[in-house]
């Protein structure tokens, strides 16, 4: 963990340089005043969305807790939404675009799945199960091709061929 932290100052410096370069480029393209208004409007929108995403995340967490379901999906969705709104609220065109992308549903789903995988790698399987619910494992025979018209994760009976079982872990509900 600490090894990765040594790159934070360099990454921050590169982010500031990228923001300045993009701002200058947009300023030359549409004018300095328009570029400043664009940054201001994006930041204002980000502040509004920050409140909305925070309330949405809290409601999702509470609903999952009251229903006795694992809160992980709601927490990760809320964190991705809050990160998107926060990046949109930070003055800058690059951070604004990244923040807006995190609020688009397909990108949000991909990011949420990445956050879940990263979390599952860093915590014990028991904690991951408490957060996200049990994993569903689909197993297919080792060395057998996937039947036509069936996804590679299609239903199959667990079996052992030459002592090997192949399978993949999929999210519940898929």
C-alpha positions in Angstrom: 0.0 0.0 0.0 2.7 2.5 0.9 4.7 1.7 -2.3 1.8 3.1 -4.3 1.6 6.2 -2.2 4.9 7.5 -3.4 3.5 8.2 -6.8 0.7 10.4 -5.5 2.7 13.7 -5.7 3.8 12.9 -9.2 0.2 12.0 -10.3 -1.1 15.2 -8.7 1.5 17.2 -10.6 0.6 15.5 -13.8 -3.1 16.1 -13.2 -2.6 19.8 -12.6 -0.5 20.0 -15.8 -3.1 18.2 -17.8 -5.9 20.5 -16.4 -3.9 23.6 -17.3 -3.1 22.4 -20.8 -6.7 21.5 -21.5 -8.0 24.8 -20.1 -5.5 26.7 -22.3 -6.6 24.7 -25.3 -10.3 25.2 -24.7 -9.7 28.9 -23.9 -8.0 29.3 -27.2 -10.8 27.4 -29.0 -13.9 29.1 -27.4 -12.4 32.1 -25.6 -11.1 32.6 -22.1 -14.5 33.9 -20.7 -16.4 30.9 -22.1 -13.8 28.5 -20.7 -14.1 30.0 -17.2 -17.9 29.9 -17.4 -17.7 26.2 -18.5 -15.6 25.4 -15.5 -17.8 27.3 -13.2 -21.0 25.7 -14.5 -19.5 22.2 -14.3 -18.5 22.9 -10.7 -21.9 24.2 -9.8 -23.5 21.1 -11.4 -21.1 18.9 -9.4 -22.1 20.5 -6.1 -25.8 19.9 -6.8 -25.1 16.3 -7.9 -22.9 15.7 -4.8 -25.9 16.3 -2.5 -28.2 14.2 -4.7 -25.8 11.3 -5.0 -25.1 11.4 -1.2 -28.8 11.1 -0.4 -29.2 8.4 -3.0 -26.3 6.4 -1.5 -27.6 6.8 2.0 -31.2 5.7 1.0 -29.8 2.6 -0.8 -27.6 1.6 2.1 -30.5 2.0 4.6 -32.9 0.0 2.3 -30.4 -2.8 2.0 -29.8 -2.9 5.8 -33.5 -2.9 6.6 -34.1 -5.7 4.0 -31.3 -7.7 5.6 -29.4 -7.8 2.3 -25.6 -7.3 1.9 -25.0 -3.5 1.5 -22.0 -3.9 -0.8 -23.7 -3.2 -4.1 -25.5 -0.1 -2.8 -22.3 1.1 -1.1 -20.1 0.7 -4.2 -22.8 2.3 -6.4 -23.0 5.2 -3.9 -19.2 5.6 -3.8 -18.9 5.7 -7.5 -21.7 8.3 -7.8 -20.2 10.4 -5.0 -16.7 10.2 -6.7 -18.2 11.3 -10.0 -20.1 14.2 -8.4 -17.0 15.2 -6.5 -14.8 15.1 -9.6 -17.4 17.2 -11.4 -17.4 19.7 -8.5 -13.6 20.1 -8.5 -12.8 23.0 -10.8 -11.2 21.7 -14.0 -12.2 20.4 -17.4 -10.5 17.0 -17.2 -11.8 16.2 -13.8 -15.3 17.4 -14.9 -15.3 15.1 -17.9 -14.1 12.1 -15.8 -16.7 12.9 -13.1 -19.5 13.2 -15.7 -18.4 9.8 -17.2 -18.7 8.2 -13.8 -22.3 9.3 -13.6 -23.3 7.7 -17.0 -24.9 4.3 -16.1 -22.8 1.9 -18.3 -19.5 3.5 -17.1 -20.9 3.5 -13.6 -21.6 -0.3 -13.8 -18.2 -1.0 -15.1 -16.5 1.1 -12.4 -18.7 -0.5 -9.7 -17.7 -4.0 -10.9 -14.0 -2.9 -10.8 -14.4 -1.5 -7.3 -16.1 -4.8 -6.2 -13.3 -6.9 -7.6 -10.6 -4.7 -6.0 -12.4 -4.9 -2.7 -12.8 -8.7 -2.9 -9.1 -9.1 -3.6 -8.1 -6.9 -0.6 -10.4 -8.3 2.1 -11.0 -11.8 3.3 -13.7 -14.0 1.6 -15.8 -13.9 4.8 -15.9 -10.0 4.8 -16.5 -10.0 1.0 -19.4 -12.4 1.5 -20.9 -10.1 4.2 -20.5 -7.1 1.9 -21.6 -8.5 -1.4 -23.4 -11.7 -0.6 -22.4 -15.2 -1.6 -20.5 -15.8 -4.8 -22.1 -17.9 -7.5 -19.7 -20.3 -9.1 -20.6 -22.0 -12.5 -18.6 -25.0 -13.3 -18.0 -26.8 -16.6 -16.0 -29.8 -17.5 -12.3 -29.3 -18.0 -11.3 -29.3 -21.7 -14.9 -29.4 -23.0 -15.8 -26.7 -25.6 -18.8 -24.5 -24.9 -21.9 -25.8 -26.6 -23.2 -23.6 -29.5 -25.8 -21.0 -28.4 -24.7 -21.2 -24.7 -22.5 -18.7 -22.9 -19.2 -19.9 -21.5 -20.8 -19.4 -18.1 -23.8 -21.5 -19.0 -25.3 -24.0 -16.6 -23.4 -27.3 -16.2 -23.0 -29.9 -13.6 -19.9 -29.8 -11.5 -17.6 -32.6 -12.5 -14.0 -33.6 -12.2 -12.0 -34.6 -15.3 -8.5 -35.8 -14.6 -8.7 -34.2 -11.3 -9.4 -30.7 -12.7 -12.5 -28.6 -12.4 -12.8 -25.5 -14.5 -15.2 -22.7 -13.6 -15.7 -19.0 -13.2 -17.0 -16.8 -10.5 -20.0 -14.7 -11.6 -22.0 -12.0 -9.8 -25.4 -13.1 -8.4 -28.2 -12.2 -10.8 -26.2 -12.8 -14.0 
